[in-house]
Structures are given as C-alpha cells and as structure tokens.
Amino acid sequence: MAYNCVLLDFDETLVSFNRSEKIAITKVYNKYNIPATEENIAFYHAENEKLWRDFEKGKIRKKDIERSRFAKVVDHFGITGVTGDQMNRDYVNYLKNSAILLDGAMEFLEDIEDYATIAIVTNGIDAVQQNRLKLSRVIDFADGVFTSEKSGYNKPDKRIFLNALKTLGIENTKKVLVVGDNLQSDIKGGINAGLDTCWVNFGNVENATNIKPTHTVLDFTQLKMIILGDNYENIKK
C-alpha cells in the first residue's frame, strides 16, 4: 500500500536536533563562562527534556519551557549578572541558525515529492523551526508546516494532525502516514488521530512502550519503500 500524504516530524526524523542543540548550548556556555563539558551540557539537556515531556502531556505551556530551562542553569552553576531569559534568547538565536540534515534525508524528500503531499508537523518553537526548515531546505519540499505554537495543539494531541489534513485538503485518511522518531509524541499522536504511523528507529533501539506503530523502519530506504509502494521501483530506474 502506498501513501499519498506524509505528515513528517522534523527533529531527529529529517535533521539532527541533538547536534544543533549541542552547538547552541556550547555557544551559550562559552559566552557565560560555563565549562562546556559533557556533564554540564547533559545537565541542561536533562532539564530541557523533562520540561518538553511535561509540555507534551499538557502539564505546562511552551512559555514555561523557555522561562524555566535556563533559570535552572543559572541556579545550578551559580551564575550572576544574567537571567535565564537572557540565556534563553541567546540559545534560541544560536539554535535557529543550525540545521544539520540526517544522511539520506534530502534524497528521501526528492524521491517522494512527486508522489505524496508532504507536511511538517513539529512541536518546536515556530520562529526557530521556520528558520531551520529554510536553512536545511526541507521547506522547499513542504506543502505545509504545522507547529504546535501556531496550531494551538501539541503532539500527541490528535488535533494538530487533523487540522493539518483539513488545511491541506486531504480527505482520504487511509492514505495518510504519520512519520516520526518519538513514540510518545509522533506515533501516539498519529494513533490518536486514527492514522497509520511509521516509527523511524534509526538507532535500532528497543520499543519499551506499549505504543504499536503501523510500521517501523531503520533507514530512509525502508521508509521510501513503505510510502511509495509499487512506485518505489520507478525511482530506481
């Protein structure tokens, strides 16, 4: 079965957020004289992850993430003369100017663009994601971009996906595939919306949850085969 509409996650599905995040955090730490050691970077990462998980569960707002994550850094490292808000502004500026495509992502988009409507559905901050989409050139392939900040709903809320389909004019949901690396937000969200899902498990890690994607792939070639179906043979010619 081929799919004619693909709702794609962005970070760690098409681009490496982890690499961009590390670059941005390192620049922030260097600016404020915090040693950019693996341990110190891991502190920020752990605190940020906890806040994003709470956001996805609807416990906090996106503004709470931006307000809290660097306040924790300031407190933890005993930084004076700077606020968490100032650090966050610097971080966002560094992050939005970094977009590192995963190997094979561009070829994947080029191969499916003639066969499927492509939309990006992301929980990322709108201004950051829009700029990173342009830098990575992913925007050139997108028929629509839907961020949680603009739509008012964050994955795994089914409404961010259903509103995307409504905006795109897609009526046959049987031919829609939600693709992403995160089981809790991308795959659970797609299931909540009654759509087929594909977990991009590029790290080949164990699924330790009870969330069951329709498909699981280990690389972009497998993903193309699922999306294109019989048309996959055409791109090989």
N, C-alpha and C positions, 0 to 999 in steps of 0.2 A: 504493500500500500504506500503510495506517495502522498506527500503533504503539500498543499499549495499555499499555506500560510505558516510562517515560523515566528513565534514570539521568543526572541533571544534575550537572555541575560547578557550583561556586558563584562563585568569584572570577573576574572578567572574563568570566563567562558570564551571571550574573544581577546581580552587583554589581561596582562598580569598586574592586578591591583597590588599584590604583595610587593612587587619590585618597585612600583611607583610610590607606594606608601613608605617603604624603607628609605627611598631617596628623599622624600619630603621630610620625614622625621629627622633624618640625619642633618639636613639643612637647618631645621628648626633648632635642634640640639646644638649644632655648631654656633648658631647665632647667639644663643643664650648661655654658651659655655658649659653645656652639659655634655659629659663624655658620651660619645655616640657608640657605646659598647653594645654588644648583642643583648646583654642583660638589661641595659637601660632602655633599649628600643623595645624589647619584649614587654617591659612594664607598660609602656604606652599601648602597645598592641593588645595586651590582655584587657586593659581597662576599656579601650575602644570597642573591642569585641563584645564585652558584657553589655555595654550601652546599646549597641546595634541589635543584639538579641532581644533586649527589653523593648526596643522600638518595634521590632517585627512582631512581638507579642502584644503590641498596643499599650504597653505599660507607660511609655514616655513619648514625648514628641521629639521631632528631629532637632528642634532648637535646644532641647535638653542635652542631646549628644554634644553639640557644638559648645555648649556652655560648660559642660562638666568635664570633658576628657582632659583638657589641658589645665583645668583648675587642679585636677588630681596630680598632674605632672609638677605644677608649681609647688604644691604642698609636699609631694614626695621628695623632691630634690632641694627643697628649701630655697627656691629662687625668690629674690627680692627685686623690686623695681619694675616688675612686669606682671600683667594679669593673664589669666587663662584665655580671655577673649583675644588679647593681642597675639598670643602664641597661635591660637586657632586661625586667626586671619592670615598669619604668615604661612601656616601649614596648608590651608585651602589654596592659597596663591601658588605655592610650590606644587601641590598635587595636581591642580588643574592644568599645569603645563607639562605633565608627564603622562604619556600613553604608550605603552610597550606591547605591541601585538604578540600574541602567542604564535609559536611556529605553526604555520599552516592555516592560520585564521583568514588571511587575505585571499588565498587560493580557494578556501571553502566558500567565502562570500561571492567570489567571482563565478564559481561553478553553480551556485544555486540561484543567483539573482534573476535569471531568465525563466525560472521555473516556479518561483514562490514569492509571495509578498513577505517582505522581511520587516519586522518591527523590533525595536529595542525596548525592553521593559526592565527598568532598574530602580532600586531603592536609593541610589546615590543622590547626592545633593545636585540640584538641577544645573546650576551655573558651572559646577565642576565637571559634571558628566557631559554637558553640551560641548565644552571646550575640548575635553579628552576625545569625544567622538569625532570632532573635526581633526584634531592632531593625528589620530590613528587612521583617518579616512574611512572609518566604519560608517560615518554619516552619509557617505556617497552611495551606500547600498541600502540605506534605511528608508522605507516608505512611511515610517512614523517612529517617533521617540516618545516614550511614556515613562516619566519619572514619578516616583511617589509624591514628591514635593508638588508637582504641577497637577497631578490627578487627584490628590487628596487621599489616596489609599496606598498602603504599602504592602508588598508581598509578605505573607501569603494570602492577604485578602483577595478573594476572587474578583472583586470589582475592578481592580487595576487591569486585569486581563480582559474582562468582559467589556469594559469601557474602551479598551484598545481595539477590540474587534468591532465594536459599534462605530468607532471613529474611522476605521479602515474600510467599513462597509462589508465585512466578512459575515456571511450568514450560515454557511455550512461548517459547523464547528467540528464535524467528524474529520475534516481535512486540515485541522489546526494542530500544530505541535508546539508545546512549551519546552524550551531548552535552557538548561542552566546547570551550574555546578553545585548549588546549595539545595540539599534535600529539604531543609526546613522552610525555606522561603520560595524557591523556584518550583520545586517538584510538588510540595504540599499545596502551594498556591494554584498550580495548574490542575491538580486533582480536585481542589475545592471548586474550581470553575468548570469541572466536568470535561476537561480537555485531556488529550493524550500528552504524555510527558516523556522527556528524554534527559536522563541524568548524564552529564558529561563528567565521567570519572577518570580524568586524565592522569591522576595519581595512582589509579588502581587500588583504592582503599576499600576497606570493608564497609558495607552498609549496616551499621549497628542500630538502625532505627526500624520502626515498623512501617515506614513510608515505602511504598512499592511503585517505582516509576514504570511506565509502559515499556520503555526501552532504557538500556544502559550502554554507553559507548566509551571506549578507551582512547579514541583519537578522532580526528576530523574526517578521515576516510570512512570510518564506520558511520559517522553522523550523516555524511553525504549520502551514503547508500540507503539509510532509513528515510531521509527526506525525499530523495529523488526516485526511489523505487526503480522501475524499469528504465527511467530516464538516465540513471547512473551510467549505463553503457554508452549513452550518447556523448557524454563529456570525456570519455576515454578515447574517443575516435579522433 
